[in-house]
Each structure stands twice: as structure tokens, then as C-alpha cells.
Amino acid sequence: NAFLVIISFICLSMLFPAKQYNKIDSKTEEMVQSNSATDLDDTINKALRVLIYVYILVLIVSARSAIRKKYAIPEKNCVGYEDVVCAVCCPCCTICLLARQTGN
């Protein structure tokens, strides 16, 4: 259950990212004001967020398929792709469902 709480926290942090710039020196301040550092930072930030999101989806899909196999839960809709569809459409709901099914 701690694993699911951590994944939920990561999902929420992706929805509400915090961006902070600390003044280190005058050169850094000039770069931030000229947007050259900001544009690069934004690009790296977006790429990293996409990679983290894909990694979280892979974790959710693998956890969901393992739980379905362990408890012999059949797929009803989107046979063969139901785990992926659920994880992509609403990862937080999928995590809650997994926590509820394994809560015993």
C-alpha cells in the first residue's frame, strides 16, 4: 500500500508542478531574464515529465495485470488492452482500484 501512496503522490506532483528559480549569481539572473535558460529548462522539464509519466504508466499496467492474474480477474472490455486503457485514461482511479482489490 505504501507503493500505491507513493505513485499517487507522484501523479499529483505531475499535475501540479512547482517551478522555482534561485538567484545564484548575476550571470544566471541574466540567462533567466533572456529566456535562453528558461527555454532549455522548460524543454528538459517537459521531456522529463513525459518520461516519468510513461514510467508510471508502465508500473501501473504491470501491477494491474499481475493483480488480475493473481486473483483470476477476467478482462471484460478492451480484451488485451484493458490494463493500458485504464492506466492511460485515469491512473489515479486505477491505483485506487488496485488498492481496494488488494486491501484484504
Phi, psi and omega in degrees: 000330178295324178299317180292325177294319179296316179296320178298319178297319179296318178299316180293324179291334176286329179286327182235074183288148177252131181239123182229139174239124177258139179282114179264308178206179184292327180295317178297319179297320178295320180295319179294319180291329180277356178071000178291318177285325181294318180296316178295319179297317179296320180295315178295319179298315180295316180296318179294320178296322178294317179296319178295318179298316179296319179298317178296319178298319178298317177298317181294316180297316181292321178294318181295317180292324178294319179291321177298319179291320181296317182261009179054050178266118182281155173278136181254317181243151178052053184304128182094338182231007186298320180297317180293316181298316180295318181293323182284318184291316181207087182297324180295319177295321180295319178296319178297319179296317178297319179295322179292321181287332182254011184290346182289000000 
